[in-house]
Amino acid sequence: MPFVAGGRTHKTLDGITAMTPNLPTITQLPLTSRVVKIAIRLTGTLTLASYTVAPTKAVEGIENLIQSIRVVGQRLKPGAQVGTYINVDPAFLVKQTTFFEGTAPTRVDVGTANGAYNFETNFNIYLMPPRTRLLGVLGIDGRLLSSFNLIAQWRDVNAVVSGGTGGTATLSNVGFTTTVDAFEGGSEIAGSPFALTTYRDTDITASKDNLSIENLPIDGILTRQVFKGMIGANDHADPSDALFASVAKAEGGHITTDILNYSMRPFDAIYGAMRADNKQWFGLESMPAGYAVRDYLKTGQPLNLVRLGQKARNVFDVTYTSGNVNTLRIYDERIVRNISA
């Protein structure tokens, strides 16, 4: 029987998911449609009072209010496991939205002088990322699930501003609205693959060329990787290009991918050249600091790590900045079969 897409809808869910500091919240997603994208609008007010020395704000502070966002579901069949479709952070999702849409979403930041600041940030969660339909990805069909939820793990005001003297920082009316982009009706898509995106962190403690990070997931077809460097007081510090510098290579730091028990290297690029290519590929005026993207679909050669069935890794040239937490974060997008079945 031919596949029937159904009618596309854009529906904002009732209510606002309110912030619960340092605790998770659960937003129920629809069980009546095939969801391809979720749009989040996060808003709130930061009030700074009585500071004699202004605090410091984080570059991605309002996004860092949410530590992680997970989209999870459980199939209708008895004994089915809960499957994870997305496990990333809003700072990444804002950049991913910028890359895929070719322009940055609406964002209103806070200030550091005493006063009240109404802030806003917007981002999409892509359950059918660009060009993945060619690999059979059609989103997540809620009609086949008994539960379908978005779980947000919150931080607190310290994610937005820190330091300063003599004052207080207070958050109020913080929460997000959720708009679901979906197809109503049409064919059910039991057993179809989906795009799973998760991240891995590595604590960098010394400068080193050819640093091997060997836990690249081999559970699917690798379609994209986003590499992020952070340098500062914690593992969600400001993004920085400085982490991706080489100790000894005059041309600059490299990022590579090795497969087939590391005997094959399908990707080897200089960090600066990657960012220049990303700027052109995504049609951006500039690339955000600290980020670089490897889009394996650009060349039409995604890496089928399940079929290869052997070890895979990324290798980096890194430069350590002393006196700070240096974090290398890797986001892995790959196409996998429905693990909640």
Helices and strands as residue ranges (DSSP letters): E 7-12, E 17-18, E 24-28, E 33-49, E 56-57, H 61-64, E 66-75, E 82-88, H 90-101, E 107-108, E 115-126, G 132-135, E 140-141, G 142-144, E 145-154, G 157-159, E 161-162, E 168-184, E 194-204, E 208-213, E 221-232, G 241-244, E 254-259, E 264-270, H 271-282, E 291-295, E 303-304, H 305-308, E 313-318, E 325-336
